[in-house]
Amino acid sequence: MTMHSRSGSQQHRAILVALALLAVSAVLLVLAMGVGSTGFESVRQAWADPVAQQIVWEIRAPRSLGAWFAGALLGLAGAVAQGLFRNPLADPYLLGSASGASLGVALALAVAGSTPFATEWLLRLGLTSAAFAGAVASVLLTLTLAQGVQHTLRLLLAGVVVGVVLGALGQLVLMMRPEVMLAMQAFLLGTTSFVGWSACLLMGAVWVLCAVVVWGLGHVLDGLSLGEATASSLGLPLPQVRAVLVAALALATGTAVAQTGLIAFVGLAAPHLVRSVVKTTHRYLIVLSSLMGAVLLLASDTLARWLIAPQELPVGVLTAVLGGGYLLWLMHRRNSPRGGL
Amino acid sequence: MKLSLRRVSRVVAVCLLAGLAMTASAIDLVDDRGVKLHLARSPQRIVSVLPSLTEMVCDLGQCPRLVGVDRYSNFPESVRRLPQVGGGLDPSVEAIVALRPDLVLVATSSPAADRLQALGIPVAALEPKNYADVQRVLLALGQVLEVPHALQRWRTIDASVQAIALALPPRVRGASVYFEVNNAPYAASESSFIGETLARLGVRNIVPGNLGPFPKINPEFVVRADPDVIMVGDTTFAGMAHRPGWAGMRAIRGQRVCVYTPAQSDTMVRPGPRMADAAAAMARCLEQHIR
């Protein structure tokens, strides 16, 4: 078998996996329409009853699609982070966006209510903007501390430092204003409950943008996986591409975090799950990870709504349990003679 | 002439009725977020996702208008039978919508308010945090629910607290008290509503108000202040005596600790119509422990 035909068959397989993930997504989306506090009843009555129709079209539809897009953004960000830092433990929150977003929300909550002006300001911008601003600002801070995107190790360390320091600052805000703690906890748990059509559209647009950009730059990550020196010697424009990829990573993560809060593990687990099924180039890996993340989060969201209906679990709790469990299973399978990860 | 008189009187009657209907129906309210709320008529199907608001609605005698509550609303007994729509911070939007409410009562920190409003459901964010707030929110609810005796209810609550304070024996006056909210430890300071109740009972809170209503404090601070009485919930009390240095405190040595059951704790930590019950429980404890 020549190199070419092998990569051709892998590409073939990647497309098959993508189609399978899309099919699973479609099934899950249909299923998700019938899952919620009122169960399938709302779907049956949707034609006759305006409230049931509102539940299906204005609540379940946008939040299910929103869960899909948020998962897709996190899966994409995870695959980009792992490729960019050549580290299988990298996740979307690596550059400090999670603690940045939390700090943004904590500050907004603490400032709101202190003066009427602040309350009105917060009402207009919302916690979503505060989270997004926090996430993007933390990535910029990381880049400043790392003096650019050139040194992988420096970038990683700066990300860890920013994550820890901003996390501590967030805790400090909570200490000073304990009354915002409960509201903060709601954000940290992560949920898709409050995703409407506008949030859904926004996430969709960002996802398309990031996916197109990353698809165009995927080959650079392939070169980078051979080592930075080799990649440079191949004539790849590393500095520029790195900057663009970090921007895409920050944008995708920030958007997902702002709309759904902190959702653990999807970004870390999705690329690993894809690699366990198909060995392929970064271009395909990133798109497949994105679809895998989407399926993972949508499945978790549907389960979260169903398990203790009419109430629901915070979806972040479920993604951690499901994603973590599956990853552990893959790891153990690797130890067996047939191999895994 | 006779005919036209009858016509005139009919027109007058219609106008009067219309005027009455208008005053009875349209309700305008500015909630605690500063959002203006216009209700065509007094709401009949209310979902409350804050326990203290649930208690206020029921205290005004309008419990039957509640169609759903959050999972923490447990008083009065009748609300336990209502459908639960999740917690105040993680409510299920569709469970609320499915109940077809014409008003949803939430705390100002509720993340669901915007989403519910976008779905066309009237939302009032009201958050009682101290005595003045309880009065304000109770009156606002009275206006929304068209209950004329809301002010009277407030005066009764206020007068009950006053009466409990007056009935306390003079030896209690000036005693120092530490009220612990949880074992982090977070305390209720002078500026919290619990602190307001303690102040009205004439005792001295060891945690000053300028630290904020519920500050996290250093355990050392309590040891140094060495309060006469400690007030605490029973889950938090477990292990209190084993905290470093706490065993030597006068209140612990003399077992002058008021330990509240979970039900009593609910009464204590909710700024609402049961503030007088909370004051009574505190007064009983003070009388018992300060000899």
Contacts between the chains, C-beta under 8 A, distances in Angstrom:
chain1	res1	chain2	res2	distance
A	36	B	92	7.5
A	36	B	94	4.9
A	36	B	95	7.7
A	37	B	85	7.6
A	37	B	92	5.0
A	37	B	94	5.3
A	37	B	95	3.5
A	37	B	98	6.0
A	38	B	94	6.7
A	38	B	95	7.4
A	38	B	98	4.6
A	42	B	94	7.7
A	42	B	98	7.1
A	51	B	97	6.4
A	51	B	98	6.7
A	51	B	100	5.5
A	52	B	98	8.0
A	54	B	97	6.1
A	54	B	119	6.5
A	55	B	94	4.8
A	55	B	97	5.6
A	55	B	98	6.0
A	58	B	119	5.9
A	59	B	93	5.6
A	59	B	94	4.5
A	59	B	97	6.4
A	59	B	119	7.2
A	60	B	94	6.6
A	109	B	109	7.0
A	113	B	108	6.9
A	116	B	34	6.8
A	119	B	33	6.6
A	119	B	34	6.2
A	120	B	34	6.0
A	123	B	33	5.8
A	123	B	34	6.9
A	123	B	35	7.3
A	126	B	114	7.0
A	127	B	111	7.1
A	175	B	216	5.4
A	176	B	212	7.2
A	177	B	212	6.9
A	178	B	186	5.7
A	178	B	212	7.5
A	178	B	214	5.1
A	178	B	215	7.0
A	178	B	216	6.2
A	179	B	212	7.9
A	179	B	213	6.8
A	179	B	214	6.4
A	180	B	109	7.0
A	182	B	88	7.8
A	182	B	89	5.6
A	182	B	109	6.8
A	183	B	89	6.3
A	183	B	109	3.9
A	183	B	111	7.3
A	185	B	89	6.9
A	186	B	89	3.8
A	186	B	90	5.9
A	186	B	111	5.7
A	187	B	111	7.7
A	189	B	90	7.2
A	191	B	90	6.4
A	193	B	90	7.1
A	193	B	91	7.5
A	193	B	92	6.7
A	193	B	93	5.6
A	193	B	112	7.3
A	193	B	115	7.6
A	194	B	93	6.7
A	194	B	111	5.7
A	194	B	112	6.3
A	194	B	114	7.3
A	194	B	115	4.4
A	196	B	115	6.2
A	196	B	118	5.7
A	305	B	92	8.0
A	310	B	83	6.8
A	310	B	84	7.3
A	310	B	85	7.3
A	310	B	92	6.4
A	310	B	95	4.8
A	311	B	71	6.8
A	311	B	84	6.4
A	311	B	85	7.5
A	311	B	86	4.7
A	311	B	92	6.0
A	311	B	95	7.3
A	312	B	86	6.5
A	312	B	90	7.4
A	312	B	92	5.2
A	314	B	90	6.1
